[in-house]
Amino acid sequence: MNYRMIANILGWLMIFESLFMAVPLIVSAVYWESTFFVFLGTSLFCLAAGILITRKKPKNTTLYSREGFVIVSLSWIVLSLFGAVPFMLTGAIPSFVDALFESVSGFTTTGATVITDVEVMPRSILMWRSFTHWVGGMGVLVFIMAFLPLSGGQNMHIMKAESPGPSVGKLVPHVKTTAMLLYSIYFVLTFLMFVTLIIGGMDVFEALNTAFATGGTGGMGVRNSSMGEYAPHIQIIVTVFMLLFAINFNSYFFLIHAKFREIFTTEVITFLVIAISSSAIIAFNINGIYNNMGDSVRHSAFTVASIMSTTGFSTEDFNMWPELSRSMIVMLMFVGGCAGSTSGGIKVSRILILFKSMKKELEVLIHPKQVKKINVDGHPIEHEVVRSVNVYMVGYVLVFAVSMVILAFDNMDLITNFTAVASAMNNVGPGLELAGPASNFSVFSEPAKLILIFDMLAGRLELFPILLLFSPTTWKK
């Protein structure tokens, strides 16, 4: 294990986190908030600590897959720990566990909150919550990789460990260039949404928060009603961009290069079909609640886009909708968006591979001597990818079950516990009942919040990196 190289990258992470805090620092200065000194002090501490750690250059800069997983896991933990400091020192969230919950929820783009009244919070705190979404959406290490002096192969170990989906590939031969391309697309989409919201009549502060929260598919809003108080055309804009950020970013790369056949992959088409069909079914199911079909379609489409993209915004309290709609919403939590997007969930690509694997096994039962490979978009899926998907699902179910049992000690109802864990592991935000969109996660005890913190990290890093921290073989030389 190359401990010095791991420490060096963590030091760089702290330097970048100090730079990230410049955003809420500027906001606090603009609005003359006393939080300015907290963000300034925290930023300077991170900067000083990072510079101190990175001063001594490691002699051996080699990184293998094991180091990649450890770096990613520890990076997200360190990022969240220091991200929680402003919440505590400003008094916005005095409890350490609650502050850590809010920070982890932000960086993992979950959007679950323990704050009961966000509208009384300082604007710099609200901006920090939203900006953590944007930082965590594409992955902070993907961004840092564009600047660290590592060879492409070593960068790939980190990129594979942090990027969502069953497999990760390079858009171009160099990993650094790939990282820059991904973040360029990410920035352009976010900026485009910001400008669209401004044109739509939203003020600059709220538009910037909404763009950050939507881009990272996080969903921490600046109003207690989430998106419910905004005009219908604003809700439609957010709906469209939530879907755009949930699509594999490779599609935008192919769009730029006019490779139109590569844009609409089986995964993207499946994602859109699920989103459109679910919106239609829910719209008909809730039609009796609203004055006209137009409102039903708008609220159902917004909710489906929010849940599938795992953004977690809401225009209505869908906890009050009929059972069919509620059941579909819970199912969509697990589906999530596309691989290579900023969304969470199991991912459409994994679900496709699982269905194709099941179909293959059924055919083998009928024709035992048949040799058949799983194909997606005309390309064979390697056995290692299929195996990793199967192992991922086993780990997912085990972590989910254990989390459910531990949360049961809080003596909450089954639906609250189930959807809270589902929301945390899939990085969605709201669940149902006491964890619904009209409530928040402050109702859980501190031990339960710690479990949900673990679930959020495990869900964002897709289990393996965080679970490997608990394996003794990971730390052996």
N, C-alpha and C positions, 0 to 999 in steps of 0.2 A: 504494500500500500504506500503510495507516494504522498505522505502526510504534508510535506512542505509545499508541494504543488497545490494540494487541496486548500491549505491555508492561504496561499498566494491568491487563488481565485476568489476565496471568501473575502479577502482584503479588498480586491477590486470591486466586489459586490457592494461592500460598505461605502466605497468611494462613490459608486454610481447611485446608491441610495441617498447619499448626502446631496447629490445633484438633483435627484427626483424631488426632494423636499423644497427645492427652489420654487416649485409651482405653488404650493400652499403658502410659502413664505411671501411671495409676491402678492397673493390674494390678501393676506393679513395686513400687508403694508398698504395696499390700495384702500381697504376698508377700515384702517386704523384700529386693528384688533390687537389686544395684548398677547394673543397667541403667537405674535411675531417672534418674541424672544424665546419661546419654547421651540418653535421650528428652527430658529437660528442656532440655538444651543445644541439641539439634537443633530442638526446637519453638520455643524462643526465637529462634534464628537465623532460622528461616523467618518467624516473626512480624515480627522487626525488618526483615528484607530486604523482606518484603511491604509493610509500612507505608511504608518508604522509597520504594519504587517507585510506590506509589499516591498518595503525597502530592501529586505534581504532576498535576493533572487535565488530560487532553488537551482541547484546544480543539475538535477535530473528533472527535465520537463516532460517526461513520458507519461502519458495517461492511457489507461486501458478501460475496458467496459466497466469494471468494478469501480474505479475512481470516478467515472462519469456518473454512475448512479449515486454515489456518496456525495459528490459535489452538488448535484441537483437537489437532493433531499436536504442537505445541510444549508444550502443557499436559501431555500424557501423558508426554512425554520428561522435562520438569522434575519432574513428580510422581514418576516412577520414580527419577530421579537422587537426589533428596532422600530418597525412601523407602528407598534402599539404604544411606544413611549409618548408621542404627542397627545394621544387620547387620554393618557393618565395624567401627565403633567399639566395639561390645560384644565383638568377637572371635568372634561366632557364625559369621560367614563372612568371614574376613580378606581374601580376594581381591576386588578391585574388580569384576572381570568376573562372578565368581560372585555377589557381593552384588547387582549390577545385574540379573543373570539372575533371582534370587529375587524382587527387587522388581518387575520387569516382569511376571514370571509371576503375581505376586500381584494387581497392579492390573488386568492384562488378563484376570484370572480363568482363567488357563490351569491353574495348579496343578502344573506341572512343577517339580521341586525338585532342588537339588544337595546338599542336606543328607542325609547317609547315616544319621544317627541323630537323629530329631526329639525323642525322649523325653528326651535329655540337655540340650535347649535350655531357656533360661530361659522361664518362662511368659509374660512380657511379649513376648518375641520371637515365640512361637507365636501370641499374640493379635494382634500386629501383622501377621503373615502372613495370618491369617484375616480381619482387619478390612480389609486392603487389597482383598480379594475383594469385600467388601460395598460399599466405596467405589467400586470400579471396575465393579461389576455393572450398576448403572443408569446409570453415567456421572457423574463428579464435576462436569462442567460443567452437566449437566442440573440438578443440585442447586444449584450456584452461581447459575444463571440465575434462580432464584426470588428471589434477593436483589440481583442487579446492576441498576442503574438504566438498563436498555437498553429501547428500544422493541421491541414484539413482533416486527416484521419482522426486526430485527437478531438477536434471540434465535433466530429460526427458522433462520438460516444456521448457527448453532452447533449447534442441536439436530439438524439434518439431517446435519451432518458427523459427529456423535458417536453418534447413535442407530442401532442395528442394523436392517437390513432394506432392501429395495429402495426404499421410499418412506416418508416420515414425515408424519403428519398431526396436527392438534391435536384433542384430545378436547373442548376448549372454546375459545371465541374467543381467549382470551389465552394466550400461550405460558407466561408465568409461572405461571398457574393450572394449566395442563397439567403443568408440571414438579412443582408441589406435589402434584397429584393422584397422579402416578406414584410419587413418593417416599412418599406416605401409604400407598398400596397396598403398596409394597415393605416399608415399616416394619411394617405390620400383619401381613403374611404371615411376616416374619422373627420377630416377637414371638410369633405363634401357634405357630410351629415350636419356638421356645425353650421356651415353656410346656409344649408337648406332650412334648418330650424330658425336661423336669424331671419331669413326671408319670410318664413311662416309666422313671424311675429313674436318669437320667444326672445327674452332679454339675453344679453351676452353671457352672464354668469350661469343662468339655468341651461342655456344652449350648450355651453362648454361642459358642464357637469353631465348633461344628458348624452352628449356625444362620447365622452370618456366612458360612461357607464354602459352605453350601448355597444361601443366598439369592443370593449373587453367582455361583453355579454355578462355584466355583473349585476346591474339593476338597482344600485343604491341611489335613491332619488333625493331630492331636496324638499319634497313636500310629503306630509303624512299620508296623503291619498295616493302616493306614487304618481301615476300618470292620469289619474281619474279626473283632476280638475282642469286639465288642458283641453283645448278645442279639438273637435274631431279630426281636423286636418293634421294637427300635430301628432295625434295618436296614429294616424295612417302613415305619416312619415317615419315614425319610430318603428312601426310594424314592418315596413319595407326594409329598413336598415338592419333590424334584428335578424331577418332572414338572410340578408346579404352577408352579414358577419358570421353566420352559421354555415355558410358554404365553404368548401375546401378552397383555400387561397390559391392553390395551383390553377384553378379555373380562371382566375383573374390574370394570372401569368400567361396562360394560353390565349386569353382574350386579347391581351396587349399585343401578342405576337401573331394574331389572326389565325390561330390554330383552332378553328371553330368546332371541328370534330372532337377535339379533346376536352371541350368545355363541359358538355352535358354527359358526364360519366353515369354509369348505372347508379352510383351512390348519390349523385346530385339529383338525378331524376327521381329516385326512390324517396329522397328527402322531401322534394317538392310535392310528390304525389301524396305522401303521408300528411304533410302540412295542409294541403288543399282539401283533401277528403275529410280530415279531422275537423277542420274549420267548418265545412259544410254540415257535417253531422251535428256538431255542437250548436251551430246557428239554428238549425231546425229544432233542436232539443230545448233551447232557451228562448225561443221565439215568443212564448206566452208571457215572459217576464218583461219584455220591452215593448215600446209603442209600435215599432215597425220592424220589418225584416232588415232594413239597412243598419239599424243599431245592433241588431243581433249578430249580423255578419261582421260588423266592425269590432265588437267586443270579442267574438269568438276567434276571429283571425288574429287579433292582437294577443289574446291569451295563448293560442296555439304557438304563435311565433315566439312569444316570451318564454314559454315552457320548453319548446324544442330547442331553441337557441340557448336555453338555460340562463336567459337574462334575468328573469324574475320580476320585471315590471308588471304592474296590473292597472287596469282601468276600472275594474269591478271586483267585488269580493266573490270570486268564483267558488268560495267555500259554501255559498248559499245556493248554488246552482243545483239542478236535478242530479240524481245519482249517476246517470249515464255520462253526463258531462264531467262530473268529478272523477269518475273511474277512468275516463279517457285521458284526463289531465295527468293523473298519476302514472298511467302507462307511458305517456309521452315524456315524462320525467326521465324514464329509463332509456328511451330511444336517443334523445339528445340530437346533436347536429352532425355535421360531416367531420371526418378526420381532417386534420390540417386546417381547422378553423379555430376561432377563439371560444367555441362552445364546449360544454361538458357533456355528461351522459355517457352511455356505453358506446355510442357512435353508430351511425347507420352502416358504416363499412363492416364493423364487427358483426352486426346483426345479419347482414347479407352473407358473410362467411359462415356464420352459424347455421343459417337456413340451407345454404348450399352443402355444408358438411352433413347435415341431417338427411338431405335428399340423396347424397352420395351413399351414405350408410344404408339407407333403405334399398337402394338399387343393388348394392353389394349383397344384401341379404337374399335378394331374388336371383342374382347372378354372381355367385361367390368367386368365380374365376375372372370376373371383369376387372380390368385395371382402368381407373378413371381419375382424372385430376380435376380439381376445382378451378374453374375459370371465371374471371371477372373482367368484363370489357375485352374479351378475347385474349387475355393474358393469364397464364397459369399462376395460381397462388402457391408459393413455396410451402412445403410441409412445416417448416419452422414457424411461419406466420400463422398457419392453422393451429399448430400446437400452442403458440403463445396466446391465441384468442381463447382456446379451451382452458388453459391454465388461468388466464385472466378471469374468466367467468367463475371458475371454482373459487379463486381467491376473493372475488367480488361477493359471492354468496356467503362465504364464511365470515368475512369482515362485517357484512350487513347483518347476519344473524347474531353475531357476538355483540354488536352495537345495540341491536334491538333488546337483547337480554339485559344489558347494563342500564339502558335507559328505562327499562321497566321498573327499576328500583325507585324511580321518581313518582311512581304510581299514577302516571298519566294514562289517558285512554290509548287503545291500540292504534287508532288511526293517526293520532298526534305523533306517537313514537315512530310509526312506520314511515309516515311522510316526512318527518323531520330527518330521519336517517337517509331516506331517499333523496331529499333535497340537498343534504350535506354531501353525500357521496357523488351525486350527479351535478353538484355545484349549481343548483337551480335557484334557491332563495326561499320562497314561500312554500309551505306545505298545505295541509288541511287542518281543520279544527283549531286547536290552540296554537298551532304553528302556521295558521293560514295568513293570507295577505292583509287581513285587518288586524292581525296580532303581530307578535314578534317572539324572539327566542329568549327573552328575559325570564320567561316562566320556568325555564329549566334550572336545575341545581348546578353548582360549579363542577362536580364530577361529570355530570351529563354533558355540560358544555365542553369539557376537556375531550370527551369521546367524540363529540361532534367536530371539534377542532381537528382531531386526528382524521376523521372521516373526510373533512373538506380537503386536507392536504393529500390524503390517499387518493381521493377522487380526482383532484387536479393533476397529480403526478401519475395517475393510472396504476396505483397499487405497488408495482414492483420496486421503484426506487425507495419508497418510504418503508416497505416491509423488509428490504435488504439491510436496513440499519439495525434490525433486531436479529440478524443472522450472524452467529459467531464466525463463520467462514469468511464473511465480508472483511473482517478486520485482521485476518491472519496474514502474515507476510508471505 
